[in-house]
Amino acid sequence: MTTVPSEVALQLLAHLWQQERLAVRRQERELRDARPFAERIRRGLALKGLRYEETVAEGGGRCQLWFASERELDGDVAQIKVGDPVVLWCAGQERRQSGVVGARNPTRLSVVVDADYDAFVESTAVCLDLEPSEVTFDRGDAALRAFLEDESLRPTRELFFGEANPSFGAEPELMIFDSGLNASQRQAVELAMRAKQVALIHGPPGTGKTRTLVEVIRQQLFAGRRILVTAASNAAVDHLTRQLIAARQEPLRLGHSSRIAEDLRGYTSEAKMEKLADTRMARRWQAEARALREQFHNRTTRDGGGRGSGRALLAQANQLSADARRSLRHARARVLARADIVCTTAAGADSKLLGSATFDVVVLDEATQAADPIALAALQRAPISILAGDPCQLPPTIVDADAARRGLSSTLFERASHRFPAEATHLLDVQYRMSEALLRFPSDSMYGGRLVADASVAHRSLEDLDGVSPDAERSSPWLFLDSSGMGWEEQVEEESLSTFNADQAHRTAAEVRRLLERGVPAADIAAITPYGAQVRLLRRLLADGVAAGLEIGSVDGFQGREKEAVIVDLVRSNDSGTLGFLEDVRRTNVAITRAKRYLVIIGDGSTLARHEYYDRLLIAAQRSGVWRSTHGG
């Protein structure tokens, strides 16, 4: 079999990846350099007047610098998130200090930096800007090079990019650890255990994909295999890690401390290293080195020179520091070698923390959100790949439209499931989130009508919740409120160029208040909309609810999550039928599948109905008797 097709595909992918890197650079440059600092602050891309408060030591040669902010760090600064790369700087100075946002509360913010950070950040008020990081692109480049050059990766390369077909072993006789798995989930586990190269687990919303993966990992471990567990996002890796811990496993969570949830810090390499003698010895050597450097500094300050024994002090300190670093490397390697389950992001699978470590199996969750180069960074680590995801939900975020069109927005999972729909792909078809009434349209429109609601949730309703009163005009599990003919025209926010619809936002706010008045707790409600400008407007209109726990956010921010009641504001209302973000119906599928008991969709039917998907949604609402005009309802 010729390898030309797979090589050509990888070369094209490398070209598109470089194209995307350049597009992201241009976008970041426009956001940061083409706008005045005051505007970057208004848009939540920068902060000023941060004053140093304290330093907290961290593992891995890093520390956390805490700053007090002159402005409240509320939702308007939501674009500066924990884990974001940032740069600290001071007006009139050339010096800059890079780091990563470690934590945030309404009045303070921390930045994780290397322990030898520039001391200027302690001496005066500093500014902070989001800083583009190209680490992800670098790791993608490295993975692409490996798949093009490393002959040991040829089988995986030809499977995903050529014409090789997967193979499978005999039906295993498994002792299932999780007795609560349904038949479909058990079949997915069996497929994963039979796979000699790849298995694909298609997990629509609420079908227990994570629970199934935990069983797969436990079975692989029982079979004597070492497993690398990855996902596209840190949040998904954290979720999988928690579920493994709940199943009495001992995973090792790798990654930057600021991007790992606080409750998982005890499972990081830094935490596990602290229990080793090598680390304790390194800490003593580091302390001795600091003391020797202080002696050297005091001596040179006192006698004006560093001759003789002064130079010897400095040499001794340097040697102690080198010994400490070597001892810490040994400790980190020992922790990694002892771990049979290692959890990290797909991009992190190519980091120096893993070194040359290899595994028997790699699990990639959120595989339909990982661009191919990032997926490959994980898949190069093992000969067997277990991919899980849902191509009917959000794809990878690709900035360059041409690169997306030419294939960068498609994923390994998506293409492999089309090539091997029967032999290598299994659909989890029982869902545990939505009632039957809420499930029917998503199942029919996106999953071929194959999903069924488990009996435990099939007939659930909002009124089943304690303290929630009925509403005679909102007695159905879902509604489509059609604003056609109301004149609620969309507008464009001048600063962000994001679309909003003020009249529709007021109606969305009214529906949220109606739920609160019925006794639904604010924390059980979400308002979801595809546009940032509408998010900001709704947060202002519902500030009291937000303070009480109401969540208002974009579709992207809610993928993988759920709420008892959801209001979806589709925003678009225009004479031309322009839908923008809504053209990708996977985005809307995510939004309407977050609700467990109650869903309201608000949109302009005359604008939406020109698209086949939304026309079917309107017809489904009418046939179910849940379509209402906002004129009267």
Secondary structure, DSSP 4 states (H G I P E B T S, - for coil): --SHHHHHHHHHHHHHHHHHHHHHHHHHHHHHTSS-HHHHHHTTSEEEEEEEEEEEE-STTEEEEEEE-SS---GGGTTS-TT-EEEEE-TT---EEEEEEEEE-SSEEEEEEETT--GGGGTS-EEEEE----HHHHHHHHHHHHHHH-GGGHHHHHHHHSS----B-PPP----S-TT--HHHHHHHHHHHHBSSEEEEE--TTS-HHHHHHHHHHHHHHTT--EEEEESSHHHHHHHHHHHHHTT---EE-S-GGGS-GGGGGGBHHHHHTTSHHHHHHHHHHHHHHHHHHHHHHHHHHHS---THHHHHHHHHHHHHHHHHHHHHHHHHHHHHH-SEEEEETGGGGSTTTTT---SEEEEETGGGS-HHHHHHHHTT-SEEEEEE-TTS-----S-HHHIIIIITS-HHHHHHHHSTTTTEEE--EESSS-HHHHHHHHHHHSTT--EE-TTTTT--GGGSTTPPP-GGG-SSEEEEE-TTS----EE-TTT--EE-HHHHHHHHHHHHHHHHTT--GGGEEEE-S-HHHHHHHHHHTHHHHHTT-EEE-HHHHTT--EEEEEEE-----TT---GGGGSHHHHHHHHTSEEEEEEEEE-HHHHTTSHHHHHHHHHHHHTT-EEETTT-
